[in-house]
Amino acid sequence: MSIAGVYWLSDKIPAEFYGKAARLQLAENALTVQPLN
């Protein structure tokens, strides 16, 4: 996953988000992931 050249490989994505809807955000050069409810 990549946003503006900052990327995560699949092994960096927390396991609790696999197979679920999530919001990915780039803030201050750091990617964050949050669940969608």
Buried (B, 14 or more C-beta within 10 A) or exposed (E): EEEEEEEBEEEEBEEEBEEEEBEBEEEEEEBEBEEEE
